[in-house]
């Protein structure tokens, strides 16, 4: 036995790379100035602008005023990155900025994850309407 299947397909590259991030203030400002899509949920506001890239780019504005503890801010960012990473095709071609707009009442991972997924569903629905 050789131990490996030559027909085995390697998993797709789903890493969250530097190219998947909005890095400079000018990139954020473009999205803030003229977003093509705007959706919100209880705690989040999502602004999205079409880009000419075959992938999505994500920017996050998680203010200390809204989530006091660094642990909570890191948790929110981790869930946002993970949810975008797992939807590479559906969000492709967008520059997305997500803002935490109200104080979090809970940092329960399940609740947070469901709210973020609902945000992406709203964004995709708006994108399909256009």
Buried (B, 14 or more C-beta within 10 A) or exposed (E): EEEEEEEEEEEEEEEBEEEBBBEEEEBBEBBBEEBBBEBEBEBBBBBBBEBEEEBBBBBBBBEEEBBEEEEBBEBBBEBBBEBBBEBBEBBEBBBBBBBBBEEBEEBEEEBBBEBBBBBBEBBBEBBEEE
